[in-house]
Amino acid sequence: MSQQEIQKVEVKKGESFAEALKRRGVKDAVAASLDGKELDLTTTADQDITIMPIRAGSPEGLRILRHSAAHLLADAVTELFPEAKPNAGPPTDDGFYYDIMMEPVNQETLERIEKRMKEIAARNIPIIREIHTKNELKDMFRGNPFKSEKIEESVPDGGSSSVYRQGNFADFCRGPHVPSTGFLRNIKLLSVASAHYKGEDQNPELVRIYGTAFESDDSLKRFLKNREEAAKRDHRRIGQEMDLFVFNSERAPGFPFYTPNGTILKNELTQFMRELNREYGWEDVQTPHIFRDTIWKQSGHYAKYKENMFLFTLPDGDNYGVKPMNCPGHIIIFERTPKSYRELPVLYSEPGTVYRYEKSGEVGGLTRPRMFTVDDGHGFLRPDQILNEISRVIEMIRRTFDTVFGSMELTFELSAIDRDKPENYLIRYICQKCGYQIETRRSSMEDTLSCPECSSTDLEPDFSLWDEATDQLRTALQKSGIPFKEIPGEAAFYGPKIDVHIRDALGRSWQLSTIQVDFFMPSNFGLYYINQESKHDRIIMLHRAIFGSYERFMAILIEHFAGKFPTWLSPLQAYIVPVSEKFSEYALRVEREFRNAGIRAKADLSSETMNKKIKMIRQMRPSYVIVVGEREESQNSVTLRNRDNTQSERSLPDAIDLMRKEIRERLPSQTL
């Protein structure tokens, strides 16, 4: 039986997981799963059980491997710099980092740390799990204020917790971890940044060291090669080369400014979405950017986003907030007149620009700006319309990615409520004493919630609306034949949602589209429709975004195509070059006819040679280079060179017709 075929392993009473796996010939496991719980291989069975090996190259195995590599990093740092104080070191999607209080780290120091990490890995030191009481832990980490605070916060008085030790280094951690440092030979430190403790600006500044780890040298080399390619495709670099957008850190940090070229790209995407919305019955609306803060308190956003909102007070004492979301504005438009059941669904869409305060260290290009535009849509529905509208939005998502990217891998995730933490959500509570129903969002920072009728604190969360909404989303995915993963605890604070991830040309996963069902915001605003019995009935609200944010979508688009967009999106679709000044007039006529046909064209009449002009325009990534000379002028033709440097000669009318067809049909690849 091959390694891949081994799924379950029997472990005898008194046998360690490592011994059982060795007996079955499993050599690539870093941990094991027992009833869904991940455990170290040093764990000993107290009865006959069955475990699942967690292999080093699996997603779960890589996460454990990288968590252990973060410990290896802290070990190396404290060996080299004994005064350093490690804070925390979690794994990430493609690596790990560790925040450490220490002197600033330059490239030379980074290389020293990596060298020491590899030395420790080569020693193949066993990684041992120890259990200590709270007092023992406090004593063990008394010199480290960060660990001491974590112990105080997470270990109850009289309780105990785990420590992982490798040689002289120990870290306060739940684990699990790889069996020894020898599993961590394929590591690489990548970069250094700064971070504040707990993300608060007033807290101490720490050094954040990023790295990655893989199960094999080949996997690490592939990652580093892809990372090098990703650097070449970085949307910030390409955006500068193509003159798409500008950031000005002195005057407007974190806010993008779109140049004419960038505005063309954004407008093309906006027009595509406007046409798609119209086809599926979504009507255009426009809403303000600033509202009184009362609306954000009513919607629930104030409690959720206050720390990330731009808030201000006018001289008359009124408090205002720049919008972090578009939903309340669409609600104001919907509630202007009563709606009959016959008028539903009402579907509003808006490329709505929103604003959120991101800390300066977290702002990064178009992927995390402080201002971004959402292709936002809000549907106001009867309960019996939910399933159909969700299915139609899923159809819109598929069509969007097929059009813009061509063949694109989509992954769907259904995010549900964490039933153990109802205080994180807008949810209904039922008083167990008098039966009164309370629809509210509890915050862990607020006082204990009590019944407004009888003051009882004996309240039970009612999950029925959440369960109903989650079932609707699940059924829509199932009826669409879409495989999906269900994730508890990832729902929005007002309802469950579907998130859509794509995988780009470099294999990186990005979350973009979202569909969210909301029972609670309509209740907060008293929204209703007139049912068939002429009575008020509750509205269900559907939040949806196809692109997600235009900024994030554009960043992914730029990096996926390395700036070589499909012709319909390209800011410069035809770059016209005369072979000499003698043919400048014909080049201008070609430019004029292309432009009259709606094709973005530019004739270069500068004094540079033809070859130099073509070389200089490469960074602008035009869709087609059009060369004209004596033969072309005499035959009323053009010579087209596509992005593969394939040349073809066409009559001018044919070239225009074929390019117009490619643009009109929004084809993802070139046809000439």
Beta strands, then each sheet from edge to edge (+ up, - down):
strand 1: 9-11
strand 2: 29-34
strand 3: 37-39
strand 4: 49-55
strand 5: 85-88
strand 6: 96-101
strand 7: 128-133
strand 8: 160-166
strand 9: 169-172
strand 10: 187-196
strand 11: 205-213
strand 12: 245-248
strand 13: 252-258
strand 14: 283-284
strand 15: 290-292
strand 16: 311-313
strand 17: 319-322
strand 18: 346-355
strand 19: 371-381
strand 20: 409-416
strand 21: 426-431
strand 22: 437-441
strand 23: 459-462
strand 24: 484-488
strand 25: 497-503
strand 26: 509-518
strand 27: 528-530
strand 28: 536-538
strand 29: 540-549
strand 30: 574-578
strand 31: 601-603
strand 32: 624-628
strand 33: 637-641
strand 34: 647-651
sheet 1: 1+ 4- 2+ 3-
sheet 2: 5+ 6- 11+ 10-
sheet 3: 7+ 8- 9+
sheet 4: 12+ 13-
sheet 5: 14+ 18+ 19- 29+ 26- 25+ 20- 24-
sheet 6: 15+ 17- 16+
sheet 7: 22+ 21- 23+
sheet 8: 27+ 28-
sheet 9: 31+ 30+ 32+ 33- 34+
end
